[in-house]
Amino acid sequence: MDLIKELNKQQLAAEVSSPDVGDTVRVHVKIKEGSRERIQVFEGTVIAKKHGGIEETITVRRVSYGIGVEKIFPLHSPSIAEIETVRHGSVRRAKLYYLRNRVGKSAKVKEKL
C-alpha cells in the first residue's frame, strides 16, 4: 500500500488549482495531431467533482450551437496544461445535473460576490 501511495504522490500535479462546483473555468488541453501538439481551450461550468487524490475528475458543461456538451477532465492528467477559473459561482448543491434540463437564463449560475 505504501508503494502505491508513493507512486500516486509522484504523479500528482503540483500546482493544480481545484475549481469548485458552479465555477466557470477554461481548461487548456494538449492535443496531439500526428507529430504536432497544440492546446485547445474548453470553457464551461463545472457541474460535478468526483473521486479524490490522483483520480479526481471534474465535469465541465457548455452549450455549443444550441447543443449541450459535457467533458470529463482528470485534474492530474499530463494532457491538462492549465485550468483557469473565469468566475466563481454561488451554488447550494454538490452536483448541478439539473442544469441539463434547463434552457436560457434559467441555466445560468449566479456569481459569488
GIRA-V996879 format. One record per residue. N is the residue number from 1. RES is the residue in one letter. OMEGA is omega in radians with two decimals (none if undefined). BURIAL is b if it has 16 or more other ideal C-beta (glycine too) atoms within 10 Angstrom, else e. D_FIRST is the distance of its C-alpha to the first C-alpha in Angstrom with 1 decimal. Layout:
BEGIN
n | res | omega | burial | d_first
N | RES | OMEGA | BURIAL | D_FIRST
N | RES | OMEGA | BURIAL | D_FIRST
END
This chain:
BEGIN
n | res | omega | burial | d_first
1 | M | 3.14 | e | 0.0
2 | D | 3.13 | e | 3.8
3 | L | 3.12 | e | 5.4
4 | I | 3.11 | e | 5.2
5 | K | 3.13 | e | 6.3
6 | E | 3.11 | e | 8.7
7 | L | 3.11 | e | 10.1
8 | N | -3.12 | e | 10.7
9 | K | 3.12 | e | 12.4
10 | Q | -3.07 | e | 14.5
11 | Q | -3.14 | e | 15.7
12 | L | 3.08 | e | 16.7
13 | A | -3.01 | e | 20.4
14 | A | -2.99 | e | 21.7
15 | E | 3.13 | e | 24.9
16 | V | 3.05 | e | 24.4
17 | S | -3.06 | e | 26.9
18 | S | 3.13 | e | 25.6
19 | P | 3.12 | b | 28.9
20 | D | 3.09 | e | 29.6
21 | V | -3.11 | b | 31.0
22 | G | 3.12 | b | 34.7
23 | D | 2.98 | b | 34.7
24 | T | -3.04 | b | 36.5
25 | V | 2.96 | b | 34.5
26 | R | 3.13 | e | 35.2
27 | V | 3.12 | b | 32.3
28 | H | -3.05 | e | 33.0
29 | V | 3.07 | b | 31.5
30 | K | -3.13 | e | 31.8
31 | I | 3.09 | e | 33.6
32 | K | 3.07 | e | 34.2
33 | E | -3.07 | e | 37.5
34 | G | -3.14 | e | 38.2
35 | S | -3.09 | e | 38.1
36 | R | 3.11 | e | 38.5
37 | E | 3.11 | e | 36.1
38 | R | 3.14 | e | 37.2
39 | I | 3.11 | e | 35.9
40 | Q | -3.09 | e | 36.7
41 | V | 3.07 | e | 36.8
42 | F | -3.11 | e | 36.0
43 | E | 3.12 | e | 37.3
44 | G | -3.11 | b | 36.9
45 | T | 3.08 | b | 35.7
46 | V | -3.12 | b | 32.1
47 | I | 3.14 | b | 32.3
48 | A | 2.96 | b | 28.6
49 | K | -3.12 | b | 25.2
50 | K | 3.06 | e | 22.2
51 | H | -3.13 | e | 18.4
52 | G | 3.14 | e | 16.8
53 | G | -3.07 | e | 14.7
54 | I | -3.10 | b | 14.7
55 | E | -3.05 | e | 16.2
56 | E | 3.14 | b | 19.0
57 | T | 3.01 | e | 22.4
58 | I | 3.06 | b | 26.0
59 | T | -3.10 | b | 29.0
60 | V | -3.10 | b | 32.2
61 | R | 3.00 | b | 35.6
62 | R | 3.08 | e | 39.0
63 | V | -3.10 | e | 42.4
64 | S | -3.12 | e | 43.8
65 | Y | 3.08 | e | 47.4
66 | G | -3.14 | e | 47.3
67 | I | 3.12 | e | 44.1
68 | G | -3.14 | e | 40.8
69 | V | 3.10 | e | 38.0
70 | E | 3.07 | e | 34.3
71 | K | 3.10 | e | 31.5
72 | I | -3.11 | e | 27.7
73 | F | 2.96 | b | 26.1
74 | P | -3.04 | e | 22.4
75 | L | -3.04 | b | 22.5
76 | H | 3.13 | b | 20.2
77 | S | 3.07 | e | 21.9
78 | P | 3.13 | e | 23.7
79 | S | 3.08 | e | 26.7
80 | I | -3.13 | b | 27.3
81 | A | -3.05 | e | 29.6
82 | E | 2.99 | e | 30.4
83 | I | -3.04 | b | 30.4
84 | E | 3.12 | e | 33.6
85 | T | -3.12 | e | 34.6
86 | V | 3.10 | e | 38.3
87 | R | -3.13 | e | 38.8
88 | H | -3.14 | e | 37.1
89 | G | 3.11 | b | 37.9
90 | S | -3.12 | e | 38.6
91 | V | -3.12 | b | 37.0
92 | R | -3.12 | e | 36.3
93 | R | 3.08 | e | 33.8
94 | A | 3.12 | e | 30.2
95 | K | -3.08 | e | 31.1
96 | L | -3.12 | b | 34.5
97 | Y | 3.14 | e | 35.0
98 | Y | 3.12 | e | 38.5
99 | L | 3.13 | b | 39.5
100 | R | -3.09 | e | 39.6
101 | N | -3.06 | e | 42.7
102 | R | -3.13 | e | 44.5
103 | V | 3.03 | e | 47.0
104 | G | -3.05 | e | 48.6
105 | K | -3.13 | e | 48.6
106 | S | 3.13 | e | 46.8
107 | A | -3.13 | b | 43.7
108 | K | 3.08 | e | 43.5
109 | V | 3.14 | b | 41.2
110 | K | -3.14 | e | 42.9
111 | E | 3.11 | e | 42.1
112 | K | -3.10 | e | 40.7
113 | L | none | e | 43.3
END
